[in-house]
Amino acid sequence: MSAEQAPGPRDFETFFACAYGRVLAQVIMLCGSREDAEDVTQEAFLEAYRAWDRIAGYELPEAWVYRAAVQRLWKAQRRRRTGQDRLPDLPVPVRASPQQSAEAREALRLLAALPPRQRVTMVLFCLHGWSQNEIAKTLRMTRGGVAANVSKARRTLKEALDMAADDTSRHDPFMSGPQPAGPGRPAASRVGLGRDPVVLALRTAEAWLRAAFEADPEMLARARAALDRRRGESR
């Protein structure tokens, strides 16, 4: 989870209202499908609700929900050999210019089209600060396999986005992997990630996604109603 997040609220309803849009945006980055992302995000929040007495005491309960969503998503994603070359159905952020929206949508489309292993490993490593060892353990891969998939994804997106050579071209930061710096993102600047244009494009696209959900006033109400239905079905 990002370093700017503060410890979450201690009642579940407030936590859900604050965290749902952020987690959904992050999960869409992982899978490229709003429908799939909403399903696993709902399930992860339902799991958090059932264990809320314990999770509420965590410093970052949102990180727990995100990890649960990653694990659920990967069980489905690893059975797919190709990505989904289509855009999620999303509103347009009020403050975004047409150019910003076009660039964000193109980055999201290209990310969604990557093979699942490349897409998931790159998002977890570059955007959400997971170490390569942590990703390998969660996805049941080797650390070298994680590094190779992240590097391939980065090269593919760089070529597709027609980006010029950057400061990281002589040393691929994805083949060595950062050490986590606290509970948030790794110290990206130490390994070149902070300057990498692909990573910056993806971070911008994720921010655009979050703003898009803020522009949809009915999203949270629909999500809350869907969660209530899942609660009733699980009783």
Helices and strands as residue ranges (DSSP letters): H 12-31, H 34-50, H 52-55, H 61-77, H 98-113, H 116-122, I 123-127, H 132-139, H 143-160, G 173-175, G 188-190, G 193-195, H 197-214, H 219-234
